[in-house]
Amino acid sequence: MIVFEPPVGIYLGIGQIRVVNSLQDAAECLMSEKWPGLRGAAFEKATLILIAASAGFKNADQARQAFASAAVEAGILVDPKLLVH
């Protein structure tokens, strides 16, 4: 399992935060119909990097950063200071 350290928090709706702490969690979020906001260039790049990471061609930090960038693009990234882990 590829673990994200530190985890990435995303807003799923009013008062709903999901803590994403693994490649599998990130992939589930990106592929979910609940992914809010923009599915632009960062979303597409994150999808490709997550696939590459699952095949061993990218590392956890690269996958985490790509997922966080997609969350920024969509306007749903939670300030890391708000996450308790």
C-alpha positions in Angstrom: 0.0 0.0 0.0 1.3 3.5 -0.9 0.7 5.8 2.1 0.6 9.6 1.9 2.5 11.3 4.7 1.2 13.7 5.6 -2.4 12.9 4.5 -4.3 15.3 2.2 -7.6 16.7 3.4 -10.4 17.6 0.9 -13.8 19.2 1.3 -16.6 17.1 0.1 -19.4 19.4 1.1 -20.4 21.8 3.8 -18.7 20.5 7.0 -17.5 17.3 5.3 -13.8 16.7 5.2 -12.2 13.5 3.9 -8.7 12.6 5.0 -6.9 10.9 2.1 -3.9 9.0 3.3 -3.2 6.5 0.6 -2.9 6.0 -3.2 -6.1 3.9 -3.1 -8.0 6.7 -1.2 -6.8 9.3 -3.7 -7.9 7.1 -6.7 -11.3 6.5 -5.2 -11.8 10.3 -4.7 -10.7 11.2 -8.2 -12.9 8.5 -9.8 -15.9 9.3 -7.7 -18.8 11.1 -9.2 -18.7 13.2 -5.9 -15.5 14.9 -7.0 -16.5 18.5 -6.8 -15.3 21.3 -8.9 -13.0 21.5 -11.8 -11.7 18.4 -13.6 -9.0 20.2 -15.5 -5.3 19.8 -16.3 -4.2 19.1 -12.7 -7.0 16.5 -12.4 -5.9 14.7 -15.6 -2.2 14.8 -14.5 -3.1 13.5 -11.1 -5.0 10.6 -12.6 -2.0 9.7 -14.8 0.5 10.0 -11.9 -1.7 7.8 -9.6 -1.8 5.1 -12.3 2.0 5.4 -12.7 2.5 5.2 -8.9 0.3 2.1 -8.7 2.6 0.5 -11.4 5.7 1.5 -9.5 6.9 4.3 -11.8 6.1 7.2 -9.4 6.6 7.4 -5.7 4.2 8.2 -2.9 5.3 11.9 -2.6 4.8 12.4 -6.4 1.3 10.9 -6.2 0.4 12.9 -3.1 1.6 16.1 -4.6 -0.4 15.5 -7.8 -3.5 14.7 -5.9 -3.1 17.8 -3.7 -2.7 19.9 -6.9 -5.9 18.5 -8.3 -7.6 19.4 -5.0 -6.3 23.0 -5.3 -7.5 23.2 -8.9 -10.9 22.1 -7.7 -10.9 24.5 -4.8 -11.4 21.7 -2.2 -8.0 21.4 -0.5 -8.2 21.6 3.3 -5.5 23.6 5.1 -3.1 21.0 6.5 -3.2 22.8 9.9 -6.9 21.8 10.2 -6.2 18.1 9.9 -5.6 16.1 13.1 -3.7 13.0 12.5 
